[in-house]
Amino acid sequence: MSKLTHASHPFFVGFEQLERLVERTAKSGNEGYPPYNIEQTSALSYRITLAVAGFAEEDLSITVEDRQLVIRGRQVEDGAERVFLHRGIAARQFQKSFVLADAVEVAGATLSNGLLHVDLQRSEPETVVQTIAINRG
């Protein structure tokens, strides 16, 4: 007996990559740090905002790897010996991954007041009508 999933339904031809994408997303193990928001800013654009207080621009990197937006943060401990009586501000490295649809591209990123904003833009899909000739067999 074979396992029937949404992507393997007989009406979905060529959607095998969708199932692999869902599996990859589930395995990415995004934890809760740093907190983030995802908002739709228009019909074709989105914004991901991460709370990265304490991270400088040079501590952050943003890449797109195989349709996956990867945001990494790494703080370097300063050389000064500091004695903390209480340390409640997280200073750990992180990696956040977001899977992007084929038509979604990163439009830009800004860092302001401890918030990293990554703007995404979806391109307008073209409506294509194709007529297929029927050959005699």
N, C-alpha and C positions, 0 to 999 in steps of 0.2 A: 504494500500500500504506500503510495507516494504522498508526501506532505503537500497539501494545497495551500498556498499563500496567496495574498492579494496580487502580487506581481506575476504569479504563475497561472492566473485565471486565463482560460482560452481566448478571451477577447482582448487581452493585453499582450500584444505581440511586440517583442523587443524591449520589454521593460525589466529585463534581468538586472540591469545596473541599478535600478531603483531599489531592489531588494538588498543588493550589496551595500548601497548607500545607507539604508536604514540600519543594517547590521553595524556598519562602521560608526555611525552616529551613536548607536547604543553602547558601543565599546569605548567611545572616547572618554567616558568617565568624568565629564565636567563636574567638578565639585562646586561648592558655593562661593569660593574665593577666586577672584574678587567679585563682588555683586555687580550685576549688569542689568540693563534694560534693552529691550528691542522694541522699536516703535516704527510705525508706518507713517512717513512724513508726507507722502502724496500717493497717488494711485500707482506710481511706478518707482517709488524710492523708499528706502528704509534707513534707520539709524540705529547702530548698536552703541550703547554708552556703557563704559566700564568705570567703576570707581577705583581709581589708582592713586589715591592720595599718598604722597611721599615718593612716588616714582618720577624721575626726571625723564625728559624726552629720550635721552641716550640709554636709559634703562629699559626701554620698550622696543619691541620689534613687531611688525605686522607683515605677514606673508600670505600668499595664496598658493597652496600646494594641492594640486589635483582636485580643484573645485572646493577646497576646504580652506576657509579663512582661519589662520592661526595667529593668535595674539599672545606674545610672550613678554613677561616682565621679569627682570632680574636686577636686584639692588646689590651694589657692592658695599660691603661694610667699610665705613671710613676707618682710617688708621688710628684715630684718637681713642684712647681708653676712656670709655664712658661707663659710669656706674648708674644703672637704672634701679630706682626704687620700685617702680611699676612700669612694665612694658606692655601696653595694650594696643599699640599701633603695629599692625602686621608688617613685617619687613621680609617676607619670604617670596621666593620666585613662584611664578604661576605660568600656566599655559591654558588658554581657552580656545576651543575649536568650534567653528560654525560651518555647516555644510551649505554651500551656495548652489542655487539652481543654475542651470546652464546659461540662462539669459541675464544673470545678475553679475555685475562687475563692481569692484570697489572704486568709488568716485573720489575718495580722499579721506584724510584723518586729521583731527585737531586735538590738541591737549590744552584744556583750559580749566583752571580752578580745581585741579585734582580729578577731572573727568576726561577720559579718552573717548572721543566721538569718532566712530568709523561710519562714513556715509556710503550707502550702497545704492546702485541704480539698476533698474531692470529695463532692458531694451524692449521697445514695442515690437511684439511679434508680427511678422508679415502674414497676411492672409494669402495662401497659395492654393489655387484651384488647378488641379492637374487632370487632364483627360487621358485615359489609358486606352490605347487601341487594342482591339481584340483580333488576334491572328487566327486564321483558319488552321485547324490541326489535322 
